[in-house]
Amino acid sequence: MPKILRSDSRSILNGAPMRHVNVPSPVRATRMLRKQIVIVGGGFAGIAAARGLKRVDADVTIIDRRNHHIFQPLLYQVATAVLAPSEIAAPIRQLAREQKNVSVLLADVTGVDLESRTIEAVSPKAGMLKIPFDYLVIATGVQPSYFGHDEFAKYAPSLKTLGDAEDIRAKILGAYELAETTNDEAVRARQMTFVLVGGGPTGVELAASIAQLATTTLRGQYRHIDPADSSIILIESGKRILPTFSDRLAAKAAKRLEKLGVRILTGVRVEIVDATGVVANSNRIPAATVLWTAGVAAPPLLKLLGAESDRAGRVVVDPYLNVKQASGVFVIGDASMTVSDGRPVPGVAQAAIQEGRYVASAIARYMKGRAPKGPFRYADRGSMAVVGKNFAILETRHVRVAGFFTWLVWATVHLMALPQLQNRLRVQRQWLWSYFTGQRSSELIPEQPARSREASATALRAKRSKPQQGRPAETKSPAR
Ligand SMILES: Cc1cc2nc3c(=O)[nH]c(=O)nc-3n(C[C@H](O)[C@H](O)[C@H](O)COP(=O)(O)OP(=O)(O)OC[C@H]3O[C@@H](n4cnc5c(N)ncnc54)[C@H](O)[C@@H]3O)c2cc1C
């Protein structure tokens, strides 16, 4: 790993000593003469940037805190048991395998020093690392925002990683298990109520998929409940759902959702989220599953750049995606805020990919002493959202369509955009299976490790030995 410099100094971040790497070898010296391009983040933007640098005579390092790239548009299908996590993810090393000038580093980037042009990262194996760069591309994406109510996160998970999707799947399926084992009506109703906070595309897609899980997939699998009796509530604080789509398409999507059994509450603000449900516009809605699909904010790392940012903390970059007053440092994808043709570039995968490609070509030109061909221009190919089986909406500047054929387009576009051929084949197989049988292959609740199973049993025994107060236990045996 010739590009990684380690010193004996102690990290200011966690006090851990940084290990020293011995005298540079001749190979190392030659390689250090090559320009060092560091890309933070192996998401859509980072991978597109790395691929665009294929022919550049430089060492490219992709640093990511996880070893895989996630196809986020299909995360909701992992959360609702349609797909397995590995079907929508690909190891970043596999994606970079063919590109000899790229190396991959599994580490969490924790610091950026623009003066010494180094970044600081924590690697699970190697500890603290200092990595020099000539060009830095920051493509960290965004993280969920609870709008100042981080305490909600404990009860209302958001959907951003494979882990989140698996937790949500376990929460949904676990709620039905508890509903099956109680004969208390109120408890059962609470277990079978699913509240989604945020009526953007993720909230809509997730709500529709839970509705179909309840009415089709899970039907006939339980003996004491009918999952079709579930209550699925989508709460949006704005006047309507899908605010980035036209009124007409949003109305069509809303109608479709209602047909699937989803209740939509608009103009309603969630004030409290706790272990028993939510309070929205002063009304309590008991719900065992609350999912947060509302907002995003930039990760704290971006603040270290000391650059101008927007309300969500995204870095405001110049028309060449360069951080103002920091030449050779770019922020792309969801983490950046830029304008194209007078309009803000949206935080979508297509924009992240185009920005990644643009930055790669800009760096290649800078390295030859040339300026980029022109400022970044976003080619908007439109936005899509899927509302259950057979129905999607598509909006471009000139086209607004909805229905079955749009859904076919949605399916084809998403299939082709998956990172690897094996993902495409596996997802296609699962979709065909689900389409024709109504069944979902990943209907799994991960088993608890033995130690935590034991701890839960002990806690339950202790609780039972005390006199019961208030609410009835949720695990009573059903009357048979
Ligand atoms: C549930 C969901 C559904 C979506 N659906 C759609 C859709 O249908 N269509 C669409 O166009 N867009 C959709 N999006 C948005 C789209 O996924 C994003 O616009 C896109 O992923 C942005 O790409 P990015 O490369 O900027 O960030 P990301 O893809 O988020 O990648 C960021 C990467 O940076 C890494 N990282 C972050 N911080 C650090 C750090 N400090 N150190 C090391 N690594 C770090 C992360 O691990 C991650 O791999 C969806 C997003 C979500 C969450």
The ligand as an ORCA input file, in Angstrom:
! r2SCAN-3c Opt
* xyz 0 1
  C     -34.148      4.323      0.194
  C     -33.650      5.157     -0.952
  C     -34.277      5.072     -2.201
  C     -33.815      5.822     -3.269
  N     -34.446      5.698     -4.475
  C     -33.960      6.360     -5.549
  C     -34.541      6.177     -6.832
  O     -35.511      5.428     -6.999
  N     -33.991      6.847     -7.878
  C     -32.915      7.680     -7.716
  O     -32.422      8.234     -8.701
  N     -32.362      7.886     -6.513
  C     -32.853      7.246     -5.430
  N     -32.291      7.443     -4.199
  C     -31.216      8.428     -4.067
  C     -29.909      7.850     -4.559
  O     -29.688      6.581     -3.990
  C     -28.802      8.822     -4.206
  O     -29.049     10.029     -4.909
  C     -27.443      8.287     -4.573
  O     -27.175      7.106     -3.852
  C     -26.375      9.324     -4.270
  O     -25.132      8.767     -4.594
  P     -23.827      9.214     -3.795
  O     -22.702      8.493     -4.446
  O     -23.778     10.683     -3.690
  O     -24.043      8.676     -2.312
  P     -24.278      7.197     -1.795
  O     -24.771      6.326     -2.874
  O     -25.099      7.340     -0.572
  O     -22.814      6.687     -1.423
  C     -22.055      7.288     -0.407
  C     -20.950      6.328      0.000
  O     -20.037      7.013      0.843
  C     -19.678      6.186      1.928
  N     -19.297      7.066      3.038
  C     -20.044      8.019      3.618
  N     -19.333      8.658      4.561
  C     -18.102      8.073      4.582
  C     -16.930      8.294      5.357
  N     -16.856      9.246      6.282
  N     -15.868      7.494      5.147
  C     -15.924      6.506      4.209
  N     -17.002      6.276      3.441
  C     -18.075      7.053      3.626
  C     -20.930      5.375      2.202
  O     -20.606      4.171      2.886
  C     -21.459      5.139      0.792
  O     -20.971      3.944      0.231
  C     -32.727      6.702     -3.100
  C     -32.097      6.801     -1.864
  C     -32.554      6.033     -0.796
  C     -31.860      6.136      0.549
*
